[in-house]
Amino acid sequence: MTNYPFILFNKSPLQLRLIGARGGRAFGRNQRLRRALLPTTPPDAVPRRAPLLPTTAEAIAMLDAQFPWLRAAERRVPFAARVRRTSASETTTRRGSCAP
Protein backbone atom coordinates (compact mmCIF):
# COMPACT_ATOMS: atom_id res chain seq x y z
CA MET A 1 0.00 0.00 0.00
CA THR A 2 1.29 3.45 -0.76
CA ASN A 3 2.05 5.99 1.90
CA TYR A 4 -0.33 8.40 0.15
CA PRO A 5 -3.86 7.05 0.72
CA PHE A 6 -5.38 10.48 -0.01
CA ILE A 7 -4.50 10.09 -3.71
CA LEU A 8 -7.56 7.91 -4.38
CA PHE A 9 -9.91 9.02 -1.61
CA ASN A 10 -12.17 12.05 -1.76
CA LYS A 11 -12.03 12.17 -5.56
CA SER A 12 -14.88 12.57 -7.96
CA PRO A 13 -15.52 9.84 -10.56
CA LEU A 14 -14.14 12.15 -13.24
CA GLN A 15 -10.91 12.67 -11.29
CA LEU A 16 -10.55 8.91 -10.74
CA ARG A 17 -11.07 8.32 -14.47
CA LEU A 18 -8.36 10.86 -15.31
CA ILE A 19 -5.96 9.21 -12.84
CA GLY A 20 -6.61 5.85 -14.49
CA ALA A 21 -6.17 7.30 -17.99
CA ARG A 22 -2.87 8.84 -16.94
CA GLY A 23 -1.65 5.39 -15.86
CA GLY A 24 -2.86 3.86 -19.13
CA ARG A 25 -0.98 6.43 -21.17
CA ALA A 26 2.20 5.79 -19.18
CA PHE A 27 1.82 2.04 -19.68
CA GLY A 28 1.34 2.50 -23.43
CA ARG A 29 4.36 4.78 -23.69
CA ASN A 30 6.55 2.31 -21.78
CA GLN A 31 5.24 -0.59 -23.89
CA ARG A 32 6.10 1.23 -27.13
CA LEU A 33 9.60 1.98 -25.81
CA ARG A 34 10.12 -1.69 -24.85
CA ARG A 35 8.98 -2.86 -28.30
CA ALA A 36 11.34 -0.36 -29.98
CA LEU A 37 14.28 -1.88 -28.10
CA LEU A 38 13.53 -5.44 -29.28
CA PRO A 39 15.60 -6.74 -32.19
CA THR A 40 13.74 -6.63 -35.49
CA THR A 41 15.44 -9.58 -37.20
CA PRO A 42 13.02 -11.64 -39.27
CA PRO A 43 12.34 -15.19 -38.08
CA ASP A 44 13.88 -18.17 -39.87
CA ALA A 45 12.24 -18.96 -43.19
CA VAL A 46 11.52 -22.56 -42.15
CA PRO A 47 11.13 -23.27 -38.44
CA ARG A 48 13.13 -26.21 -37.20
CA ARG A 49 11.09 -29.28 -36.35
CA ALA A 50 11.59 -31.08 -33.11
CA PRO A 51 12.87 -34.64 -33.46
CA LEU A 52 9.99 -37.06 -33.84
CA LEU A 53 9.14 -39.05 -30.75
CA PRO A 54 8.55 -42.77 -31.04
CA THR A 55 4.99 -43.97 -31.35
CA THR A 56 3.41 -45.88 -28.50
CA ALA A 57 3.92 -49.20 -30.26
CA GLU A 58 7.58 -48.39 -30.94
CA ALA A 59 8.12 -47.36 -27.33
CA ILE A 60 6.55 -50.61 -26.08
CA ALA A 61 8.75 -52.60 -28.47
CA MET A 62 11.86 -50.80 -27.22
CA LEU A 63 10.92 -51.46 -23.59
CA ASP A 64 10.18 -55.12 -24.35
CA ALA A 65 13.62 -55.46 -25.95
CA GLN A 66 15.31 -53.71 -23.03
CA PHE A 67 13.41 -55.53 -20.25
CA PRO A 68 12.33 -58.96 -21.52
CA TRP A 69 10.98 -60.07 -18.13
CA LEU A 70 8.39 -57.30 -18.32
CA ARG A 71 7.17 -58.27 -21.79
CA ALA A 72 3.41 -57.74 -22.20
CA ALA A 73 3.13 -56.20 -18.72
CA GLU A 74 0.53 -53.74 -20.03
CA ARG A 75 -1.83 -56.63 -20.77
CA ARG A 76 -1.35 -58.55 -17.54
CA VAL A 77 -4.23 -58.86 -15.11
CA PRO A 78 -3.43 -57.89 -11.52
CA PHE A 79 -3.19 -60.77 -9.06
CA ALA A 80 -6.20 -59.63 -7.06
CA ALA A 81 -8.38 -59.80 -10.18
CA ARG A 82 -7.15 -63.33 -10.99
CA VAL A 83 -8.21 -64.76 -7.64
CA ARG A 84 -11.80 -65.92 -7.94
CA ARG A 85 -13.76 -64.83 -4.98
CA THR A 86 -16.63 -66.98 -3.87
CA SER A 87 -19.71 -65.35 -2.50
CA ALA A 88 -21.19 -66.27 0.86
CA SER A 89 -24.17 -67.97 -0.77
CA GLU A 90 -21.90 -70.41 -2.64
CA THR A 91 -19.94 -71.43 0.45
CA THR A 92 -22.95 -72.33 2.58
CA THR A 93 -24.41 -75.79 2.21
CA ARG A 94 -27.78 -76.14 0.68
CA ARG A 95 -30.43 -77.64 2.83
CA GLY A 96 -33.55 -79.20 1.63
CA SER A 97 -36.99 -77.96 2.44
CA CYS A 98 -38.03 -77.99 6.06
CA ALA A 99 -41.18 -79.99 5.34
CA PRO A 100 -41.59 -83.03 7.65
ABEGO torsion letter per residue (X at the ends): XBABAAAABGBBAAAAAAAAAAAAAAAAAAAAAAAAABBABBBBABBBBBBBBBBAAAAAAAAAAABAAABGAAABBBAAAABBBBBAAAABBBBBBABX
